[in-house]
Amino acid sequence: MVTNSNSEFSPGTNLNQLSLLTALAIAMLTFLILLLLIALHILKIDTSVPFLLFPVQLIISFVLMRWALLQYVRRRLKALYKLINTGGGLNNIENGKDMDSTALFDLAEKDVENWLRKKNDEQVAMIEMENYRREYIGNVSHELKTPIFNLQGFIQTLIHGGIHDNEVNMRFLNKALSNAERLQTIVEDLEAISKLESGQHGAEMIPFDIRTLSQEIFEDLSTRADEKNIKLTYKSDETHPMIVLGDRDQIRLAITNLVQNAIKYGRESGFVKIRTYDADGRILIEVADNGIGIPEESLPKVFERFYRVDKGRSRDMGGSGLGLSIVRHIIENHGQTISVRSKVGEGSVFSFTLESATNG
């Protein structure tokens, strides 16, 4: 919390105590004058001051000076509240005559501390946002630079005569197409994560069968899996349909990203499994593989934007570096969390839950 290091008073002294001390000091001064006049009278030095008025003067001085000081402080507090823009506190100051002075100063101290805390939080948030913006722009630029550079190289080669070489032209055109598709993937993922983070892509909650959705995803990705002879399987301990409540399109995208990653980093003749379990009103969904695995130190970071466990190898395999971040946002958009457990050389398991549509 931000604190005011320029305060001239000790932490135990508040404005109410200051006003009391000031009034007492004035009263003591008047009392000393009274003692002086008494001494003059004892010494038979002539004075015309009526002694009986001094007690009255003492009381009046104390009351008036305390009142004047409190009014001054109230005016300053009003200015302070206008500066920090706390309307409720300003109304209390304007109605200060209905408040005890101690309560008034306690209120002011509390409101100023809250204002300082709020400003401190805003400043920290601004610094974090600026750091995020700088890092985000740097990561996007880096991800876009590689396919753009590759496209330039392939096209320049074709322009400078490669187009007339039948062995070169189709190979370079296919590579150019592959990099163009990677650019499209990056742009689409950037658009998706931007909508998810800004809340523009709300979840349309409907009941659907996770088993049916998994089989559809396997059919879409079967060609990629066949290229590495990876077996795609669905497993459930339940024989009845596993009906969940969620946004079917978003969950489809999330599971597709997880299965794609499992195939991409899976071993030849390996497997990718989707497993579902009934977990007391929720459905636990796991995407497991027996691929290369993730180092333990990388597990807390795998859902960060553009994070890659093996940067060189990951970029060679394509992708935007945003897939797992998109998955995390989708699951959080459903009010759930996603976790991962993995061991290098043995594989990985990504787990998340969805509400059961048959609950209750």
C-alpha positions in Angstrom: 0.0 0.0 0.0 1.2 3.5 -0.8 1.9 5.6 2.3 2.6 9.3 2.8 6.2 9.5 3.9 6.0 13.3 4.2 3.7 13.4 7.3 5.0 15.7 10.0 3.2 14.0 12.8 3.8 10.7 14.5 1.6 7.7 13.6 -0.2 8.0 16.9 -1.2 11.6 16.4 -4.4 12.3 14.5 -6.1 15.6 13.7 -8.5 15.4 16.6 -5.7 15.2 19.1 -3.9 18.0 17.3 -6.9 20.3 17.8 -7.1 19.4 21.4 -3.5 20.1 22.0 -3.7 23.4 20.2 -6.7 24.5 22.3 -5.0 23.4 25.5 -1.9 25.3 24.6 -3.9 28.5 24.2 -5.8 27.8 27.4 -2.5 27.3 29.3 -1.2 30.5 27.9 -4.2 32.3 29.2 -3.8 30.5 32.5 -0.2 31.7 32.8 -1.3 35.2 32.2 -3.8 34.8 35.0 -1.0 33.6 37.3 1.1 36.6 36.3 -1.7 39.0 37.2 -2.2 37.2 40.5 1.4 37.6 41.2 1.2 41.3 40.4 -1.7 41.7 42.8 0.2 39.9 45.6 3.1 42.2 45.0 0.7 45.1 45.3 1.4 46.2 41.7 -1.6 48.1 40.5 -3.8 46.3 37.8 -7.3 47.0 36.7 -8.0 43.6 35.3 -11.0 42.0 37.0 -9.9 38.6 38.3 -13.3 37.0 38.2 -13.4 37.3 34.4 -10.3 35.1 33.9 -12.0 31.7 34.5 -14.7 32.8 32.0 -12.0 33.9 29.6 -10.2 30.6 30.0 -13.3 28.6 29.1 -14.3 30.9 26.2 -10.7 30.8 24.8 -10.7 27.0 24.9 -14.1 26.6 23.3 -13.6 29.2 20.6 -10.1 28.2 19.5 -11.2 24.5 19.4 -14.2 25.4 17.3 -12.2 27.6 15.0 -9.6 24.9 14.5 -12.2 22.2 13.8 -14.0 24.4 11.3 -10.7 25.1 9.5 -9.9 21.4 9.4 -13.4 20.6 8.1 -12.9 23.1 5.2 -9.6 21.4 4.4 -11.2 18.0 4.5 -13.9 19.1 2.1 -11.2 20.2 -0.3 -9.4 16.9 0.2 -12.6 14.9 -0.5 -13.2 17.0 -3.7 -9.6 16.1 -4.8 -10.0 12.3 -4.1 -13.6 12.4 -5.4 -15.3 10.3 -2.6 -18.8 11.6 -2.7 -20.0 9.7 0.4 -17.2 11.2 2.6 -17.9 14.7 1.2 -21.5 14.5 2.3 -20.5 13.4 5.8 -18.1 16.4 5.9 -20.8 18.8 4.8 -23.1 17.4 7.5 -20.2 17.3 10.0 -22.1 19.1 12.7 -24.1 15.9 13.1 -20.9 13.9 13.7 -18.6 13.6 16.6 -15.2 15.1 15.8 -13.3 11.9 16.5 -15.6 9.9 14.2 -15.2 12.7 11.6 -11.4 12.4 11.6 -11.5 8.6 11.7 -13.7 8.7 8.6 -11.3 11.0 6.8 -8.3 8.8 7.7 -10.1 5.7 6.5 -11.3 7.2 3.2 -7.9 8.6 2.4 -6.3 5.2 3.1 -8.9 3.6 0.8 -8.2 6.2 -1.9 -4.4 5.6 -1.7 -4.9 1.9 -1.9 -7.2 2.2 -4.9 -4.7 4.5 -6.7 -1.9 2.1 -5.8 -3.9 -0.8 -7.3 -4.6 1.2 -10.4 -1.0 2.0 -10.8 0.1 -1.6 -10.4 -2.6 -2.7 -12.9 -1.4 -0.1 -15.4 2.2 -1.3 -15.1 1.1 -4.9 -15.6 -1.0 -4.0 -18.6 1.9 -2.1 -20.1 4.2 -5.0 -19.6 1.6 -7.4 -21.0 1.1 -5.1 -24.1 4.9 -4.9 -24.7 5.3 -8.7 -24.3 2.2 -9.5 -26.4 3.3 -7.3 -29.3 6.8 -8.7 -29.2 5.5 -12.3 -29.2 3.0 -11.7 -32.0 5.7 -10.0 -34.1 8.0 -12.9 -33.6 5.4 -15.5 -34.5 4.4 -13.6 -37.7 8.0 -13.0 -38.8 8.9 -16.6 -39.5 6.2 -17.5 -42.0 6.4 -14.1 -43.6 10.1 -14.5 -44.1 9.6 -18.0 -45.5 7.0 -16.8 -47.9 9.3 -14.1 -49.2 12.1 -16.6 -49.7 9.9 -19.1 -51.6 8.3 -16.4 -53.8 11.6 -14.7 -54.6 13.1 -18.1 -55.6 10.2 -18.7 -57.9 10.4 -15.2 -59.4 14.1 -15.6 -60.1 13.6 -18.7 -62.3 12.4 -21.4 -60.0 8.9 -21.2 -61.5 10.3 -22.8 -64.7 11.9 -25.7 -62.9 9.3 -28.4 -62.5 11.1 -30.0 -59.6 11.3 -26.7 -57.7 8.1 -24.9 -58.5 5.5 -27.3 -57.0 7.7 -27.9 -53.9 8.2 -24.2 -53.2 4.5 -23.5 -53.9 3.4 -26.1 -51.4 5.8 -24.7 -48.8 4.5 -21.2 -49.5 0.9 -22.5 -49.1 1.9 -24.2 -45.8 3.3 -20.9 -44.4 0.3 -19.0 -45.6 -1.9 -21.4 -43.8 0.2 -21.0 -40.7 -0.3 -17.2 -41.0 -4.1 -17.8 -41.2 -4.0 -20.0 -38.1 -2.1 -17.3 -36.1 -4.6 -14.6 -37.2 -7.6 -16.8 -36.4 -6.2 -17.8 -33.0 -5.4 -14.1 -32.2 -9.0 -13.2 -33.1 -10.4 -16.1 -30.9 -8.3 -15.3 -27.9 -9.0 -11.6 -28.2 -12.8 -12.3 -28.1 -12.5 -14.7 -25.2 -10.4 -12.3 -23.1 -12.6 -9.3 -23.8 -15.8 -11.3 -23.0 -17.2 -10.8 -26.5 -17.4 -14.6 -27.0 -19.9 -15.7 -24.3 -20.7 -19.3 -23.6 -24.1 -20.5 -25.0 -24.9 -23.2 -22.5 -26.7 -26.2 -24.0 -26.8 -29.9 -23.1 -24.8 -32.2 -25.4 -23.2 -35.7 -25.4 -19.5 -35.5 -24.9 -19.1 -39.0 -26.3 -20.6 -38.0 -29.6 -18.6 -34.8 -29.7 -15.4 -36.8 -29.1 -16.1 -39.2 -32.0 -16.7 -36.2 -34.3 -13.4 -34.7 -33.4 -11.6 -38.1 -33.9 -13.2 -38.3 -37.4 -11.9 -34.8 -38.3 -8.4 -35.6 -37.1 -8.1 -39.2 -38.2 -6.0 -38.3 -41.3 -3.4 -36.5 -39.1 -3.4 -39.4 -36.6 -3.0 -42.0 -39.4 0.2 -40.2 -40.7 1.9 -41.2 -37.4 -0.1 -44.4 -36.9 -1.6 -43.0 -33.7 -4.7 -44.7 -32.3 -7.6 -42.4 -31.3 -9.9 -43.9 -28.6 -12.7 -42.8 -26.3 -13.2 -44.5 -22.9 -15.8 -44.1 -20.3 -16.8 -46.2 -17.2 -20.4 -45.3 -17.9 -22.6 -47.0 -20.5 -25.1 -44.2 -20.6 -24.6 -41.0 -22.6 -22.4 -38.4 -20.8 -24.5 -35.3 -21.2 -22.7 -32.0 -20.2 -23.8 -28.4 -20.1 -21.7 -26.0 -22.1 -21.0 -24.2 -25.3 -20.7 -27.1 -27.8 -18.6 -25.1 -30.3 -16.2 -23.8 -27.7 -15.8 -27.2 -26.1 -15.2 -28.7 -29.5 -12.5 -26.1 -30.2 -10.9 -26.8 -26.8 -10.8 -30.6 -27.2 -9.7 -30.3 -30.8 -6.7 -28.2 -29.7 -5.8 -30.7 -27.0 -6.1 -33.7 -29.4 -4.1 -31.9 -32.1 -1.3 -31.2 -29.7 -1.3 -34.8 -28.5 -1.0 -36.0 -32.1 1.6 -33.4 -33.0 3.9 -34.3 -30.0 2.9 -38.0 -29.9 5.2 -40.9 -30.7 4.8 -43.1 -33.8 2.3 -45.9 -33.2 1.2 -44.3 -30.0 -2.3 -43.4 -28.7 -4.5 -40.4 -27.8 -7.4 -41.1 -25.5 -10.4 -39.1 -24.4 -11.6 -40.4 -21.0 -14.8 -39.2 -19.2 -15.8 -39.8 -15.6 -19.0 -39.0 -13.6 -17.8 -36.9 -10.7 -20.7 -35.9 -8.4 -22.6 -33.5 -10.6 -19.8 -32.8 -12.9 -18.2 -34.7 -15.8 -14.4 -35.0 -15.7 -12.9 -35.0 -19.2 -9.3 -36.1 -19.8 -7.2 -36.0 -23.0 -4.2 -38.4 -22.5 -1.3 -39.4 -24.7 1.9 -41.4 -24.5 4.0 -38.8 -26.3 7.2 -36.9 -25.5 5.8 -35.4 -22.3 6.4 -32.0 -20.7 9.3 -31.1 -18.3 8.1 -30.4 -14.8 9.4 -26.9 -14.8 7.3 -26.0 -17.8 4.0 -27.3 -16.5 3.0 -24.0 -14.8 3.6 -22.1 -18.0 2.1 -24.3 -20.7 -1.2 -22.3 -20.8 0.6 -18.9 -21.3 0.3 -17.2 -24.6 3.0 -18.2 -27.1 4.8 -20.3 -24.5 6.6 -23.3 -26.2 8.3 -26.0 -24.3 10.8 -26.6 -27.2 10.7 -23.3 -29.2 12.6 -24.6 -32.2 10.8 -27.8 -32.6 7.4 -26.3 -31.9 7.7 -23.7 -34.6 8.9 -26.3 -37.1 5.7 -28.2 -36.4 3.6 -25.1 -37.1 0.8 -23.7 -34.9 0.3 -20.3 -33.4 1.5 -20.9 -29.9 -1.9 -19.9 -28.6 -3.8 -23.2 -28.6 -3.5 -24.1 -24.9 -4.1 -20.5 -23.9 -7.4 -20.6 -25.9 -8.3 -23.9 -24.2 -7.7 -22.3 -20.8 -9.9 -19.3 -21.6 -12.7 -21.5 -22.9 -12.7 -23.7 -19.8 -12.6 -20.6 -17.5 -15.4 -19.1 -19.6 -17.5 -22.1 -18.4 -16.6 -21.4 -14.8 -14.2 -24.4 -14.6 -10.4 -24.9 -14.5 -8.0 -27.0 -16.5 -4.9 -28.8 -15.2 -2.1 -30.9 -16.7 0.1 -33.7 -15.4 3.0 -35.0 -17.4 6.3 -36.9 -17.3 9.0 -36.6 -19.9 9.0 -39.7 -22.1 5.8 -41.1 -20.8 3.1 -38.6 -22.0 0.7 -36.0 -20.7 -2.9 -35.8 -19.4 -5.0 -32.6 -19.6 -8.0 -32.6 -17.4 -11.0 -30.3 -16.9 -14.6 -30.6 -15.8 -18.0 -29.5 -17.1 -21.4 -29.3 -15.4 -23.5 -32.4 -15.9 -26.8 -31.7 -17.6 -28.4 -34.6 -15.7 -27.4 -33.3 -12.3 -30.3 -33.4 -9.9 
